[in-house]
């Protein structure tokens, strides 16, 4: 039950962070394209890759903290359901190019973000191990 409370707290923080960051990005981008969702998915994928790799390979991260950071914070922060809705909306509007860009950007760049997170965590782990 304790881990569930940590997950809930992380999800609240991640969700509120996503809300404000998406508004901030969209207001400045001035585009109809859902750039905020795309950037949230990329940065969320990076964070999840980084945190998960670091947490799994480090005894310093407790199961509660791991749940807070991964399922909670990153789960509340990333927006895959919003991505799906945005893409479906573009398809319904017959904006197939924008829909394809949204899918390619979110899936491809989010995967790259995850691998960059892995690499950043691996560099920290290697530095800690003196490698």
C-alpha positions as a Markdown table, in Angstrom:
| # | Residue | x | y | z |
|---|---|---|---|---|
| 1 | Unk | 0.0 | 0.0 | 0.0 |
| 2 | Unk | 2.9 | 2.3 | 0.7 |
| 3 | Unk | 4.2 | 2.0 | -2.8 |
| 4 | Unk | 0.7 | 2.8 | -4.2 |
| 5 | Unk | 0.8 | 6.1 | -2.3 |
| 6 | Unk | 4.1 | 7.0 | -3.8 |
| 7 | Unk | 2.8 | 6.1 | -7.3 |
| 8 | Unk | -0.2 | 8.3 | -6.7 |
| 9 | Unk | 1.9 | 11.3 | -5.6 |
| 10 | Unk | 4.2 | 10.9 | -8.6 |
| 11 | Unk | 1.2 | 10.7 | -10.9 |
| 12 | Unk | -0.2 | 13.9 | -9.5 |
| 13 | Unk | 3.0 | 15.8 | -9.9 |
| 14 | Unk | 3.7 | 14.3 | -13.4 |
| 15 | Unk | 0.1 | 15.1 | -14.6 |
| 16 | Unk | 0.2 | 18.7 | -13.3 |
| 17 | Unk | 3.6 | 19.2 | -14.9 |
| 18 | Unk | 2.4 | 17.8 | -18.2 |
| 19 | Unk | -0.7 | 20.1 | -18.1 |
| 20 | Unk | 1.3 | 23.3 | -17.5 |
| 21 | Unk | 4.2 | 22.4 | -19.8 |
| 22 | Unk | 1.8 | 21.5 | -22.7 |
| 23 | Unk | 0.0 | 24.9 | -22.3 |
| 24 | Unk | 3.3 | 26.7 | -22.2 |
| 25 | Unk | 4.7 | 24.9 | -25.3 |
| 26 | Unk | 1.5 | 25.2 | -27.4 |
| 27 | Unk | 1.1 | 28.9 | -26.6 |
| 28 | Unk | 4.7 | 29.7 | -27.7 |
| 29 | Unk | 4.7 | 27.4 | -30.7 |
| 30 | Unk | 1.5 | 28.9 | -32.2 |
| 31 | Unk | 0.8 | 25.8 | -34.2 |
| 32 | Unk | -2.2 | 23.6 | -34.7 |
| 33 | Unk | 0.1 | 20.6 | -34.6 |
| 34 | Unk | 0.2 | 19.1 | -31.1 |
| 35 | Unk | 3.9 | 20.0 | -30.5 |
| 36 | Unk | 3.3 | 20.0 | -26.7 |
| 37 | Unk | 2.2 | 16.4 | -26.7 |
| 38 | Unk | 5.1 | 15.4 | -28.9 |
| 39 | Unk | 7.7 | 17.1 | -26.7 |
| 40 | Unk | 6.1 | 15.7 | -23.5 |
| 41 | Unk | 6.3 | 12.2 | -25.0 |
| 42 | Unk | 10.0 | 12.6 | -26.1 |
| 43 | Unk | 11.1 | 14.0 | -22.7 |
| 44 | Unk | 9.0 | 11.5 | -20.8 |
| 45 | Unk | 10.5 | 8.7 | -22.7 |
| 46 | Unk | 14.0 | 10.0 | -22.0 |
| 47 | Unk | 13.2 | 10.4 | -18.3 |
| 48 | Unk | 11.6 | 6.9 | -18.0 |
| 49 | Unk | 14.6 | 5.3 | -19.8 |
| 50 | Unk | 17.1 | 7.2 | -17.6 |
| 51 | Unk | 15.3 | 6.5 | -14.3 |
| 52 | Unk | 14.4 | 2.9 | -15.0 |
| 53 | Unk | 17.9 | 2.0 | -16.1 |
| 54 | Unk | 19.4 | 3.9 | -13.1 |
| 55 | Unk | 16.9 | 2.5 | -10.6 |
| 56 | Unk | 17.2 | -1.1 | -11.7 |
| 57 | Unk | 21.0 | -1.1 | -11.6 |
| 58 | Unk | 21.3 | 0.9 | -8.3 |
| 59 | Unk | 20.6 | -0.4 | -4.8 |
| 60 | Unk | 20.1 | 3.2 | -3.7 |
| 61 | Unk | 16.6 | 3.4 | -5.3 |
| 62 | Unk | 13.9 | 1.8 | -3.1 |
| 63 | Unk | 10.9 | 0.1 | -4.6 |
| 64 | Unk | 8.8 | 3.0 | -3.4 |
| 65 | Unk | 11.0 | 5.6 | -5.0 |
| 66 | Unk | 11.1 | 3.5 | -8.2 |
| 67 | Unk | 7.3 | 3.4 | -8.3 |
| 68 | Unk | 7.1 | 7.2 | -7.6 |
| 69 | Unk | 9.5 | 8.0 | -10.4 |
| 70 | Unk | 8.5 | 5.5 | -13.1 |
| 71 | Unk | 4.8 | 4.5 | -12.9 |
| 72 | Unk | 3.9 | 7.7 | -11.0 |
| 73 | Unk | 5.8 | 10.7 | -12.2 |
| 74 | Unk | 6.6 | 9.4 | -15.8 |
| 75 | Unk | 3.2 | 7.7 | -16.1 |
| 76 | Unk | 1.4 | 10.9 | -15.1 |
| 77 | Unk | 3.7 | 13.1 | -17.3 |
| 78 | Unk | 3.6 | 11.2 | -20.6 |
| 79 | Unk | 0.6 | 11.5 | -22.8 |
| 80 | Unk | 0.2 | 8.5 | -25.0 |
| 81 | Unk | -3.6 | 8.6 | -24.8 |
| 82 | Unk | -3.5 | 12.2 | -25.8 |
| 83 | Unk | -1.2 | 11.4 | -28.6 |
| 84 | Unk | -3.7 | 8.8 | -29.8 |
| 85 | Unk | -6.5 | 11.2 | -29.6 |
| 86 | Unk | -4.6 | 13.9 | -31.4 |
| 87 | Unk | -3.7 | 11.5 | -34.2 |
| 88 | Unk | -7.3 | 10.2 | -34.6 |
| 89 | Unk | -8.5 | 13.8 | -34.7 |
| 90 | Unk | -6.1 | 14.7 | -37.5 |
| 91 | Unk | -7.2 | 11.6 | -39.4 |
| 92 | Unk | -10.9 | 12.5 | -39.0 |
| 93 | Unk | -10.1 | 16.0 | -40.4 |
| 94 | Unk | -8.4 | 14.3 | -43.4 |
| 95 | Unk | -5.0 | 15.9 | -42.3 |
| 96 | Unk | -3.2 | 12.7 | -43.1 |
| 97 | Unk | 0.2 | 14.4 | -43.4 |
| 98 | Unk | -0.1 | 15.9 | -39.9 |
| 99 | Unk | -1.3 | 12.6 | -38.5 |
| 100 | Unk | 1.7 | 10.7 | -40.1 |
| 101 | Unk | 4.1 | 13.4 | -38.7 |
| 102 | Unk | 2.5 | 13.0 | -35.3 |
| 103 | Unk | 2.9 | 9.2 | -35.3 |
| 104 | Unk | 6.4 | 9.3 | -36.7 |
| 105 | Unk | 7.5 | 12.0 | -34.3 |
| 106 | Unk | 6.0 | 10.6 | -31.2 |
| 107 | Unk | 7.0 | 6.9 | -31.8 |
| 108 | Unk | 10.4 | 7.4 | -33.4 |
| 109 | Unk | 11.6 | 10.3 | -31.4 |
| 110 | Unk | 10.3 | 8.9 | -28.1 |
| 111 | Unk | 12.2 | 5.7 | -28.8 |
| 112 | Unk | 15.3 | 7.7 | -29.4 |
| 113 | Unk | 14.6 | 9.6 | -26.1 |
| 114 | Unk | 14.4 | 6.3 | -24.3 |
| 115 | Unk | 17.7 | 5.1 | -25.7 |
| 116 | Unk | 19.3 | 8.4 | -24.9 |
| 117 | Unk | 18.0 | 8.0 | -21.3 |
| 118 | Unk | 19.6 | 4.5 | -21.2 |
| 119 | Unk | 22.9 | 6.0 | -22.4 |
| 120 | Unk | 22.9 | 8.8 | -19.9 |
| 121 | Unk | 22.2 | 6.4 | -17.0 |
| 122 | Unk | 24.9 | 4.0 | -18.3 |
| 123 | Unk | 27.4 | 6.9 | -18.3 |
| 124 | Unk | 26.5 | 7.7 | -14.7 |
| 125 | Unk | 26.7 | 4.1 | -13.6 |
| 126 | Unk | 30.0 | 3.6 | -15.4 |
| 127 | Unk | 31.4 | 6.8 | -13.7 |
| 128 | Unk | 30.3 | 5.6 | -10.3 |
| 129 | Unk | 31.9 | 2.2 | -10.9 |
| 130 | Unk | 35.1 | 3.9 | -12.0 |
| 131 | Unk | 35.0 | 2.4 | -15.5 |
